[in-house]
Amino acid sequence: MAHPTVSVVIAAFNGAEFIATQLDSILAQSIAVTEIVVCDDNSTDETWNILREYQRKNPEIFRIFRNEKNLGCAGNFERGLSFCSGDVIFLADQDDIWLADKV
């Protein structure tokens, strides 16, 4: 039986210090994630550049969006959810680290 498709939404804002570790933990899941949707809430640090590099290395899975103005946490998650196509959707903070069997 095939696994359902899995989307992960991350609402990012000035998370350059943490986001790479979180993205690596999502990519290392024992059940593969189908898509990672990240909405950057107009960060002023290196978050956007980090996201662009992950998308460049993993274009089949990463979908990144940059808000023109800050939407706040809830608005940013809502925007991210609108781009998801998975059967199952996980919400993730930018500074979490997932255990390999979370999905």
Biopython code that builds the backbone (N, CA, C, O; Angstrom):
import numpy as np
from Bio.PDB.StructureBuilder import StructureBuilder

atoms = [
    (1, "MET", "N", (0.831, -1.175, 0.000)),
    (1, "MET", "CA", (0.000, 0.000, 0.000)),
    (1, "MET", "C", (0.880, 1.244, 0.000)),
    (1, "MET", "O", (1.823, 1.333, 0.787)),
    (2, "ALA", "N", (0.591, 2.184, -0.853)),
    (2, "ALA", "CA", (1.384, 3.399, -0.963)),
    (2, "ALA", "C", (1.100, 4.336, 0.205)),
    (2, "ALA", "O", (-0.017, 4.406, 0.717)),
    (3, "HIS", "N", (2.129, 5.044, 0.605)),
    (3, "HIS", "CA", (1.967, 6.061, 1.642)),
    (3, "HIS", "C", (1.237, 7.265, 1.062)),
    (3, "HIS", "O", (1.357, 7.553, -0.129)),
    (4, "PRO", "N", (0.486, 7.964, 1.894)),
    (4, "PRO", "CA", (-0.130, 9.202, 1.420)),
    (4, "PRO", "C", (0.953, 10.247, 1.129)),
    (4, "PRO", "O", (2.057, 10.170, 1.668)),
    (5, "THR", "N", (0.636, 11.211, 0.283)),
    (5, "THR", "CA", (1.588, 12.292, 0.048)),
    (5, "THR", "C", (1.604, 13.197, 1.269)),
    (5, "THR", "O", (0.576, 13.419, 1.909)),
    (6, "VAL", "N", (2.786, 13.715, 1.581)),
    (6, "VAL", "CA", (2.981, 14.484, 2.802)),
    (6, "VAL", "C", (3.549, 15.857, 2.463)),
    (6, "VAL", "O", (4.581, 15.977, 1.804)),
    (7, "SER", "N", (2.855, 16.879, 2.926)),
    (7, "SER", "CA", (3.337, 18.256, 2.816)),
    (7, "SER", "C", (3.748, 18.747, 4.198)),
    (7, "SER", "O", (3.150, 18.380, 5.209)),
    (8, "VAL", "N", (4.775, 19.581, 4.221)),
    (8, "VAL", "CA", (5.180, 20.267, 5.445)),
    (8, "VAL", "C", (5.156, 21.754, 5.143)),
    (8, "VAL", "O", (5.694, 22.198, 4.129)),
    (9, "VAL", "N", (4.530, 22.523, 6.025)),
    (9, "VAL", "CA", (4.485, 23.977, 5.893)),
    (9, "VAL", "C", (5.328, 24.583, 7.008)),
    (9, "VAL", "O", (5.176, 24.245, 8.182)),
    (10, "ILE", "N", (6.210, 25.478, 6.615)),
    (10, "ILE", "CA", (7.007, 26.226, 7.584)),
    (10, "ILE", "C", (6.727, 27.702, 7.370)),
    (10, "ILE", "O", (6.815, 28.210, 6.252)),
    (11, "ALA", "N", (6.390, 28.379, 8.449)),
    (11, "ALA", "CA", (6.246, 29.831, 8.439)),
    (11, "ALA", "C", (7.557, 30.394, 8.977)),
    (11, "ALA", "O", (7.854, 30.268, 10.165)),
    (12, "ALA", "N", (8.331, 31.010, 8.105)),
    (12, "ALA", "CA", (9.666, 31.479, 8.487)),
    (12, "ALA", "C", (9.695, 32.995, 8.642)),
    (12, "ALA", "O", (9.041, 33.731, 7.904)),
    (13, "PHE", "N", (10.472, 33.433, 9.620)),
    (13, "PHE", "CA", (10.740, 34.859, 9.787)),
    (13, "PHE", "C", (12.039, 35.020, 10.579)),
    (13, "PHE", "O", (12.124, 34.630, 11.743)),
    (14, "ASN", "N", (13.028, 35.592, 9.939)),
    (14, "ASN", "CA", (14.333, 35.825, 10.564)),
    (14, "ASN", "C", (14.836, 34.585, 11.309)),
    (14, "ASN", "O", (15.254, 34.661, 12.464)),
    (15, "GLY", "N", (14.785, 33.452, 10.623)),
    (15, "GLY", "CA", (15.164, 32.180, 11.233)),
    (15, "GLY", "C", (16.481, 31.620, 10.738)),
    (15, "GLY", "O", (16.706, 30.414, 10.831)),
    (16, "ALA", "N", (17.353, 32.459, 10.218)),
    (16, "ALA", "CA", (18.599, 31.974, 9.616)),
    (16, "ALA", "C", (19.427, 31.122, 10.571)),
    (16, "ALA", "O", (20.109, 30.193, 10.139)),
    (17, "GLU", "N", (19.374, 31.424, 11.839)),
    (17, "GLU", "CA", (20.176, 30.690, 12.821)),
    (17, "GLU", "C", (19.739, 29.235, 12.969)),
    (17, "GLU", "O", (20.550, 28.378, 13.320)),
    (18, "PHE", "N", (18.460, 28.949, 12.702)),
    (18, "PHE", "CA", (17.896, 27.639, 12.999)),
    (18, "PHE", "C", (17.388, 26.853, 11.795)),
    (18, "PHE", "O", (17.362, 25.623, 11.836)),
    (19, "ILE", "N", (16.989, 27.524, 10.743)),
    (19, "ILE", "CA", (16.149, 26.893, 9.719)),
    (19, "ILE", "C", (16.838, 25.752, 8.979)),
    (19, "ILE", "O", (16.171, 24.785, 8.611)),
    (20, "ALA", "N", (18.133, 25.828, 8.750)),
    (20, "ALA", "CA", (18.821, 24.749, 8.033)),
    (20, "ALA", "C", (18.742, 23.435, 8.815)),
    (20, "ALA", "O", (18.530, 22.373, 8.229)),
    (21, "THR", "N", (18.911, 23.509, 10.124)),
    (21, "THR", "CA", (18.822, 22.301, 10.951)),
    (21, "THR", "C", (17.424, 21.706, 10.877)),
    (21, "THR", "O", (17.274, 20.487, 10.797)),
    (22, "GLN", "N", (16.406, 22.545, 10.901)),
    (22, "GLN", "CA", (15.026, 22.066, 10.784)),
    (22, "GLN", "C", (14.788, 21.434, 9.413)),
    (22, "GLN", "O", (14.211, 20.351, 9.321)),
    (23, "LEU", "N", (15.228, 22.105, 8.352)),
    (23, "LEU", "CA", (15.024, 21.552, 7.011)),
    (23, "LEU", "C", (15.741, 20.214, 6.857)),
    (23, "LEU", "O", (15.191, 19.286, 6.262)),
    (24, "ASP", "N", (16.937, 20.103, 7.372)),
    (24, "ASP", "CA", (17.670, 18.830, 7.305)),
    (24, "ASP", "C", (16.917, 17.725, 8.036)),
    (24, "ASP", "O", (16.876, 16.589, 7.563)),
    (25, "SER", "N", (16.325, 18.042, 9.178)),
    (25, "SER", "CA", (15.591, 17.014, 9.929)),
    (25, "SER", "C", (14.332, 16.584, 9.185)),
    (25, "SER", "O", (13.927, 15.426, 9.290)),
    (26, "ILE", "N", (13.709, 17.482, 8.443)),
    (26, "ILE", "CA", (12.534, 17.114, 7.649)),
    (26, "ILE", "C", (12.947, 16.265, 6.450)),
    (26, "ILE", "O", (12.261, 15.302, 6.104)),
    (27, "LEU", "N", (14.045, 16.612, 5.827)),
    (27, "LEU", "CA", (14.537, 15.822, 4.688)),
    (27, "LEU", "C", (14.983, 14.423, 5.102)),
    (27, "LEU", "O", (15.025, 13.519, 4.268)),
    (28, "ALA", "N", (15.313, 14.235, 6.360)),
    (28, "ALA", "CA", (15.815, 12.945, 6.853)),
    (28, "ALA", "C", (14.717, 12.046, 7.417)),
    (28, "ALA", "O", (15.031, 11.067, 8.094)),
    (29, "GLN", "N", (13.461, 12.337, 7.167)),
    (29, "GLN", "CA", (12.369, 11.532, 7.703)),
    (29, "GLN", "C", (12.401, 10.106, 7.155)),
    (29, "GLN", "O", (12.771, 9.883, 6.003)),
    (30, "SER", "N", (12.012, 9.149, 7.988)),
    (30, "SER", "CA", (12.003, 7.743, 7.566)),
    (30, "SER", "C", (10.942, 7.491, 6.492)),
    (30, "SER", "O", (11.097, 6.579, 5.680)),
    (31, "ILE", "N", (9.885, 8.271, 6.476)),
    (31, "ILE", "CA", (8.904, 8.273, 5.388)),
    (31, "ILE", "C", (9.102, 9.593, 4.661)),
    (31, "ILE", "O", (9.004, 10.659, 5.269)),
    (32, "ALA", "N", (9.374, 9.529, 3.396)),
    (32, "ALA", "CA", (9.732, 10.733, 2.644)),
    (32, "ALA", "C", (8.604, 11.752, 2.607)),
    (32, "ALA", "O", (7.433, 11.410, 2.441)),
    (33, "VAL", "N", (8.982, 12.996, 2.763)),
    (33, "VAL", "CA", (8.066, 14.119, 2.631)),
    (33, "VAL", "C", (7.957, 14.456, 1.148)),
    (33, "VAL", "O", (8.968, 14.519, 0.449)),
    (34, "THR", "N", (6.746, 14.671, 0.673)),
    (34, "THR", "CA", (6.501, 14.940, -0.743)),
    (34, "THR", "C", (6.840, 16.372, -1.121)),
    (34, "THR", "O", (7.421, 16.620, -2.177)),
    (35, "GLU", "N", (6.474, 17.317, -0.255)),
    (35, "GLU", "CA", (6.782, 18.712, -0.529)),
    (35, "GLU", "C", (7.008, 19.462, 0.776)),
    (35, "GLU", "O", (6.406, 19.164, 1.807)),
    (36, "ILE", "N", (7.890, 20.436, 0.695)),
    (36, "ILE", "CA", (8.131, 21.356, 1.795)),
    (36, "ILE", "C", (7.803, 22.748, 1.266)),
    (36, "ILE", "O", (8.447, 23.248, 0.344)),
    (37, "VAL", "N", (6.790, 23.358, 1.870)),
    (37, "VAL", "CA", (6.355, 24.695, 1.489)),
    (37, "VAL", "C", (6.811, 25.652, 2.584)),
    (37, "VAL", "O", (6.444, 25.500, 3.749)),
    (38, "VAL", "N", (7.605, 26.626, 2.201)),
    (38, "VAL", "CA", (8.076, 27.607, 3.169)),
    (38, "VAL", "C", (7.643, 28.985, 2.720)),
    (38, "VAL", "O", (7.923, 29.408, 1.598)),
    (39, "CYS", "N", (6.954, 29.684, 3.615)),
    (39, "CYS", "CA", (6.614, 31.088, 3.371)),
    (39, "CYS", "C", (7.489, 31.933, 4.278)),
    (39, "CYS", "O", (7.417, 31.844, 5.503)),
    (40, "ASP", "N", (8.315, 32.752, 3.651)),
    (40, "ASP", "CA", (9.166, 33.668, 4.390)),
    (40, "ASP", "C", (8.399, 34.975, 4.578)),
    (40, "ASP", "O", (7.914, 35.567, 3.614)),
    (41, "ASP", "N", (8.296, 35.410, 5.823)),
    (41, "ASP", "CA", (7.480, 36.570, 6.163)),
    (41, "ASP", "C", (8.281, 37.869, 6.097)),
    (41, "ASP", "O", (8.267, 38.681, 7.022)),
    (42, "ASN", "N", (8.987, 38.039, 4.960)),
    (42, "ASN", "CA", (9.756, 39.254, 4.698)),
    (42, "ASN", "C", (10.915, 39.406, 5.681)),
    (42, "ASN", "O", (11.112, 40.469, 6.269)),
    (43, "SER", "N", (11.677, 38.322, 5.849)),
    (43, "SER", "CA", (12.830, 38.325, 6.752)),
    (43, "SER", "C", (13.864, 39.361, 6.333)),
    (43, "SER", "O", (13.985, 39.710, 5.158)),
    (44, "THR", "N", (14.606, 39.842, 7.326)),
    (44, "THR", "CA", (15.680, 40.797, 7.070)),
    (44, "THR", "C", (17.057, 40.191, 7.308)),
    (44, "THR", "O", (18.067, 40.884, 7.183)),
    (45, "ASP", "N", (17.110, 38.911, 7.649)),
    (45, "ASP", "CA", (18.385, 38.226, 7.819)),
    (45, "ASP", "C", (18.644, 37.335, 6.595)),
    (45, "ASP", "O", (18.123, 37.624, 5.517)),
    (46, "GLU", "N", (19.412, 36.291, 6.729)),
    (46, "GLU", "CA", (19.787, 35.425, 5.601)),
    (46, "GLU", "C", (18.797, 34.291, 5.330)),
    (46, "GLU", "O", (19.087, 33.413, 4.517)),
    (47, "THR", "N", (17.648, 34.287, 5.983)),
    (47, "THR", "CA", (16.665, 33.212, 5.818)),
    (47, "THR", "C", (16.331, 32.961, 4.348)),
    (47, "THR", "O", (16.356, 31.815, 3.899)),
    (48, "TRP", "N", (16.023, 34.001, 3.606)),
    (48, "TRP", "CA", (15.618, 33.835, 2.210)),
    (48, "TRP", "C", (16.730, 33.196, 1.384)),
    (48, "TRP", "O", (16.454, 32.340, 0.544)),
    (49, "ASN", "N", (17.964, 33.591, 1.602)),
    (49, "ASN", "CA", (19.093, 33.012, 0.857)),
    (49, "ASN", "C", (19.271, 31.540, 1.190)),
    (49, "ASN", "O", (19.582, 30.740, 0.308)),
    (50, "ILE", "N", (19.081, 31.177, 2.438)),
    (50, "ILE", "CA", (19.170, 29.770, 2.850)),
    (50, "ILE", "C", (18.072, 28.969, 2.152)),
    (50, "ILE", "O", (18.326, 27.882, 1.632)),
    (51, "LEU", "N", (16.872, 29.498, 2.140)),
    (51, "LEU", "CA", (15.755, 28.810, 1.485)),
    (51, "LEU", "C", (16.009, 28.628, -0.006)),
    (51, "LEU", "O", (15.736, 27.563, -0.561)),
    (52, "ARG", "N", (16.521, 29.645, -0.640)),
    (52, "ARG", "CA", (16.826, 29.546, -2.074)),
    (52, "ARG", "C", (17.862, 28.461, -2.347)),
    (52, "ARG", "O", (17.764, 27.758, -3.352)),
    (53, "GLU", "N", (18.841, 28.315, -1.478)),
    (53, "GLU", "CA", (19.860, 27.270, -1.655)),
    (53, "GLU", "C", (19.241, 25.876, -1.500)),
    (53, "GLU", "O", (19.552, 24.978, -2.283)),
    (54, "TYR", "N", (18.376, 25.685, -0.508)),
    (54, "TYR", "CA", (17.695, 24.392, -0.346)),
    (54, "TYR", "C", (16.825, 24.090, -1.561)),
    (54, "TYR", "O", (16.778, 22.950, -2.022)),
    (55, "GLN", "N", (16.145, 25.093, -2.075)),
    (55, "GLN", "CA", (15.316, 24.875, -3.264)),
    (55, "GLN", "C", (16.191, 24.523, -4.466)),
    (55, "GLN", "O", (15.821, 23.665, -5.267)),
    (56, "ARG", "N", (17.333, 25.167, -4.597)),
    (56, "ARG", "CA", (18.235, 24.869, -5.710)),
    (56, "ARG", "C", (18.713, 23.418, -5.641)),
    (56, "ARG", "O", (18.801, 22.745, -6.668)),
    (57, "LYS", "N", (19.019, 22.938, -4.442)),
    (57, "LYS", "CA", (19.519, 21.567, -4.263)),
    (57, "LYS", "C", (18.411, 20.522, -4.332)),
    (57, "LYS", "O", (18.678, 19.364, -4.654)),
    (58, "ASN", "N", (17.186, 20.908, -4.037)),
    (58, "ASN", "CA", (16.050, 19.966, -3.966)),
    (58, "ASN", "C", (14.822, 20.561, -4.664)),
    (58, "ASN", "O", (13.786, 20.737, -4.024)),
    (59, "PRO", "N", (14.916, 20.874, -5.954)),
    (59, "PRO", "CA", (13.806, 21.576, -6.621)),
    (59, "PRO", "C", (12.519, 20.761, -6.706)),
    (59, "PRO", "O", (11.437, 21.333, -6.843)),
    (60, "GLU", "N", (12.617, 19.454, -6.628)),
    (60, "GLU", "CA", (11.435, 18.615, -6.744)),
    (60, "GLU", "C", (10.577, 18.628, -5.479)),
    (60, "GLU", "O", (9.420, 18.210, -5.518)),
    (61, "ILE", "N", (11.122, 19.097, -4.369)),
    (61, "ILE", "CA", (10.404, 19.028, -3.101)),
    (61, "ILE", "C", (10.147, 20.400, -2.487)),
    (61, "ILE", "O", (9.153, 20.579, -1.784)),
    (62, "PHE", "N", (11.020, 21.369, -2.736)),
    (62, "PHE", "CA", (10.903, 22.681, -2.096)),
    (62, "PHE", "C", (10.090, 23.661, -2.928)),
    (62, "PHE", "O", (10.316, 23.833, -4.125)),
    (63, "ARG", "N", (9.136, 24.298, -2.252)),
    (63, "ARG", "CA", (8.375, 25.406, -2.831)),
    (63, "ARG", "C", (8.496, 26.549, -1.837)),
    (63, "ARG", "O", (8.020, 26.444, -0.706)),
    (64, "ILE", "N", (9.132, 27.640, -2.251)),
    (64, "ILE", "CA", (9.341, 28.754, -1.336)),
    (64, "ILE", "C", (8.644, 30.009, -1.864)),
    (64, "ILE", "O", (8.571, 30.251, -3.069)),
    (65, "PHE", "N", (8.141, 30.785, -0.925)),
    (65, "PHE", "CA", (7.403, 32.001, -1.244)),
    (65, "PHE", "C", (7.851, 33.081, -0.273)),
    (65, "PHE", "O", (8.077, 32.811, 0.907)),
    (66, "ARG", "N", (7.978, 34.298, -0.768)),
    (66, "ARG", "CA", (8.381, 35.423, 0.079)),
    (66, "ARG", "C", (7.251, 36.441, 0.095)),
    (66, "ARG", "O", (6.833, 36.941, -0.950)),
    (67, "ASN", "N", (6.765, 36.741, 1.289)),
    (67, "ASN", "CA", (5.705, 37.727, 1.441)),
    (67, "ASN", "C", (6.263, 39.124, 1.209)),
    (67, "ASN", "O", (7.363, 39.449, 1.657)),
    (68, "GLU", "N", (5.491, 39.948, 0.503)),
    (68, "GLU", "CA", (5.905, 41.327, 0.264)),
    (68, "GLU", "C", (5.817, 42.167, 1.524)),
    (68, "GLU", "O", (6.573, 43.122, 1.700)),
    (69, "LYS", "N", (4.884, 41.804, 2.404)),
    (69, "LYS", "CA", (4.784, 42.477, 3.695)),
    (69, "LYS", "C", (4.593, 41.412, 4.766)),
    (69, "LYS", "O", (4.157, 40.298, 4.474)),
    (70, "ASN", "N", (4.914, 41.752, 5.982)),
    (70, "ASN", "CA", (4.835, 40.815, 7.092)),
    (70, "ASN", "C", (3.374, 40.504, 7.403)),
    (70, "ASN", "O", (2.577, 41.407, 7.659)),
    (71, "LEU", "N", (3.030, 39.201, 7.379)),
    (71, "LEU", "CA", (1.662, 38.752, 7.645)),
    (71, "LEU", "C", (1.457, 38.293, 9.082)),
    (71, "LEU", "O", (0.320, 38.088, 9.505)),
    (72, "GLY", "N", (2.526, 38.130, 9.830)),
    (72, "GLY", "CA", (2.432, 37.568, 11.170)),
    (72, "GLY", "C", (2.375, 36.054, 11.097)),
    (72, "GLY", "O", (2.177, 35.484, 10.024)),
    (73, "CYS", "N", (2.544, 35.416, 12.219)),
    (73, "CYS", "CA", (2.645, 33.950, 12.269)),
    (73, "CYS", "C", (1.413, 33.263, 11.687)),
    (73, "CYS", "O", (1.545, 32.417, 10.803)),
    (74, "ALA", "N", (0.225, 33.607, 12.163)),
    (74, "ALA", "CA", (-0.990, 32.932, 11.701)),
    (74, "ALA", "C", (-1.231, 33.180, 10.210)),
    (74, "ALA", "O", (-1.537, 32.246, 9.468)),
    (75, "GLY", "N", (-1.096, 34.416, 9.776)),
    (75, "GLY", "CA", (-1.300, 34.739, 8.365)),
    (75, "GLY", "C", (-0.288, 34.053, 7.466)),
    (75, "GLY", "O", (-0.604, 33.639, 6.351)),
    (76, "ASN", "N", (0.927, 33.940, 7.967)),
    (76, "ASN", "CA", (1.973, 33.285, 7.185)),
    (76, "ASN", "C", (1.695, 31.788, 7.048)),
    (76, "ASN", "O", (1.871, 31.228, 5.966)),
    (77, "PHE", "N", (1.266, 31.135, 8.123)),
    (77, "PHE", "CA", (0.890, 29.719, 8.030)),
    (77, "PHE", "C", (-0.308, 29.536, 7.095)),
    (77, "PHE", "O", (-0.326, 28.602, 6.294)),
    (78, "GLU", "N", (-1.299, 30.412, 7.189)),
    (78, "GLU", "CA", (-2.458, 30.315, 6.297)),
    (78, "GLU", "C", (-2.026, 30.393, 4.839)),
    (78, "GLU", "O", (-2.505, 29.625, 4.005)),
    (79, "ARG", "N", (-1.130, 31.312, 4.535)),
    (79, "ARG", "CA", (-0.643, 31.430, 3.157)),
    (79, "ARG", "C", (0.064, 30.147, 2.736)),
    (79, "ARG", "O", (-0.167, 29.648, 1.635)),
    (80, "GLY", "N", (0.918, 29.611, 3.593)),
    (80, "GLY", "CA", (1.626, 28.373, 3.280)),
    (80, "GLY", "C", (0.676, 27.213, 3.033)),
    (80, "GLY", "O", (0.874, 26.429, 2.105)),
    (81, "LEU", "N", (-0.349, 27.102, 3.859)),
    (81, "LEU", "CA", (-1.332, 26.031, 3.688)),
    (81, "LEU", "C", (-2.022, 26.110, 2.332)),
    (81, "LEU", "O", (-2.384, 25.084, 1.756)),
    (82, "SER", "N", (-2.205, 27.313, 1.827)),
    (82, "SER", "CA", (-2.900, 27.467, 0.548)),
    (82, "SER", "C", (-2.098, 26.907, -0.627)),
    (82, "SER", "O", (-2.658, 26.691, -1.702)),
    (83, "PHE", "N", (-0.814, 26.671, -0.445)),
    (83, "PHE", "CA", (0.033, 26.151, -1.517)),
    (83, "PHE", "C", (0.243, 24.640, -1.436)),
    (83, "PHE", "O", (0.876, 24.065, -2.321)),
    (84, "CYS", "N", (-0.267, 23.991, -0.406)),
    (84, "CYS", "CA", (-0.001, 22.563, -0.190)),
    (84, "CYS", "C", (-0.868, 21.674, -1.078)),
    (84, "CYS", "O", (-2.009, 22.004, -1.402)),
    (85, "SER", "N", (-0.287, 20.536, -1.462)),
    (85, "SER", "CA", (-1.029, 19.577, -2.273)),
    (85, "SER", "C", (-1.052, 18.181, -1.645)),
    (85, "SER", "O", (-1.643, 17.271, -2.226)),
    (86, "GLY", "N", (-0.436, 17.983, -0.492)),
    (86, "GLY", "CA", (-0.336, 16.664, 0.119)),
    (86, "GLY", "C", (-1.640, 16.171, 0.725)),
    (86, "GLY", "O", (-2.526, 16.956, 1.060)),
    (87, "ASP", "N", (-1.737, 14.847, 0.858)),
    (87, "ASP", "CA", (-2.876, 14.229, 1.538)),
    (87, "ASP", "C", (-2.853, 14.541, 3.033)),
    (87, "ASP", "O", (-3.897, 14.685, 3.668)),
    (88, "VAL", "N", (-1.648, 14.643, 3.578)),
    (88, "VAL", "CA", (-1.420, 14.937, 4.987)),
    (88, "VAL", "C", (-0.533, 16.169, 5.045)),
    (88, "VAL", "O", (0.439, 16.280, 4.298)),
    (89, "ILE", "N", (-0.874, 17.100, 5.941)),
    (89, "ILE", "CA", (-0.092, 18.335, 6.061)),
    (89, "ILE", "C", (0.388, 18.490, 7.497)),
    (89, "ILE", "O", (-0.400, 18.445, 8.441)),
    (90, "PHE", "N", (1.690, 18.673, 7.642)),
    (90, "PHE", "CA", (2.304, 18.966, 8.930)),
    (90, "PHE", "C", (2.659, 20.443, 8.973)),
    (90, "PHE", "O", (3.111, 21.008, 7.977)),
    (91, "LEU", "N", (2.455, 21.067, 10.123)),
    (91, "LEU", "CA", (2.929, 22.425, 10.350)),
    (91, "LEU", "C", (4.227, 22.336, 11.143)),
    (91, "LEU", "O", (4.346, 21.535, 12.070)),
    (92, "ALA", "N", (5.194, 23.163, 10.773)),
    (92, "ALA", "CA", (6.493, 23.117, 11.438)),
    (92, "ALA", "C", (6.984, 24.520, 11.728)),
    (92, "ALA", "O", (6.884, 25.413, 10.887)),
    (93, "ASP", "N", (7.512, 24.706, 12.919)),
    (93, "ASP", "CA", (8.191, 25.952, 13.240)),
    (93, "ASP", "C", (9.595, 25.902, 12.673)),
    (93, "ASP", "O", (10.156, 24.823, 12.482)),
    (94, "GLN", "N", (10.158, 27.055, 12.408)),
    (94, "GLN", "CA", (11.476, 27.128, 11.792)),
    (94, "GLN", "C", (12.601, 26.686, 12.729)),
    (94, "GLN", "O", (13.697, 26.371, 12.266)),
    (95, "ASP", "N", (12.348, 26.658, 14.021)),
    (95, "ASP", "CA", (13.411, 26.322, 14.969)),
    (95, "ASP", "C", (13.212, 24.971, 15.657)),
    (95, "ASP", "O", (13.808, 24.715, 16.703)),
    (96, "ASP", "N", (12.385, 24.115, 15.079)),
    (96, "ASP", "CA", (12.214, 22.747, 15.587)),
    (96, "ASP", "C", (13.294, 21.850, 14.985)),
    (96, "ASP", "O", (13.952, 22.209, 14.009)),
    (97, "ILE", "N", (13.455, 20.698, 15.580)),
    (97, "ILE", "CA", (14.237, 19.609, 14.984)),
    (97, "ILE", "C", (13.373, 18.371, 15.135)),
    (97, "ILE", "O", (13.009, 17.984, 16.246)),
    (98, "TRP", "N", (13.046, 17.749, 13.996)),
    (98, "TRP", "CA", (12.174, 16.585, 14.027)),
    (98, "TRP", "C", (12.973, 15.303, 14.215)),
    (98, "TRP", "O", (14.041, 15.131, 13.627)),
    (99, "LEU", "N", (12.448, 14.413, 15.036)),
    (99, "LEU", "CA", (12.994, 13.065, 15.120)),
    (99, "LEU", "C", (12.695, 12.371, 13.791)),
    (99, "LEU", "O", (11.731, 12.724, 13.111)),
    (100, "ALA", "N", (13.506, 11.399, 13.422)),
    (100, "ALA", "CA", (13.427, 10.781, 12.092)),
    (100, "ALA", "C", (12.104, 10.080, 11.808)),
    (100, "ALA", "O", (11.759, 9.864, 10.646)),
    (101, "ASP", "N", (11.359, 9.721, 12.853)),
    (101, "ASP", "CA", (10.104, 8.998, 12.651)),
    (101, "ASP", "C", (8.858, 9.858, 12.900)),
    (101, "ASP", "O", (7.774, 9.313, 13.106)),
    (102, "LYS", "N", (8.989, 11.168, 12.886)),
    (102, "LYS", "CA", (7.832, 12.045, 13.130)),
    (102, "LYS", "C", (6.741, 11.825, 12.093)),
    (102, "LYS", "O", (5.565, 11.741, 12.445)),
    (103, "VAL", "N", (7.113, 11.729, 10.817)),
    (103, "VAL", "CA", (6.116, 11.523, 9.766)),
    (103, "VAL", "C", (5.615, 10.090, 9.817)),
    (103, "VAL", "O", (4.765, 9.705, 9.013)),
]
sb = StructureBuilder()
sb.init_structure("model")
sb.init_model(0)
sb.init_chain("A")
sb.init_seg("    ")
for serial, (resi, resn, name, xyz) in enumerate(atoms, 1):
    if name == "N":
        sb.init_residue(resn, " ", resi, " ")
    sb.init_atom(name, np.array(xyz, "f"), 0.0, 1.0, " ", f" {name:<3s}", serial, name[0])
structure = sb.get_structure()
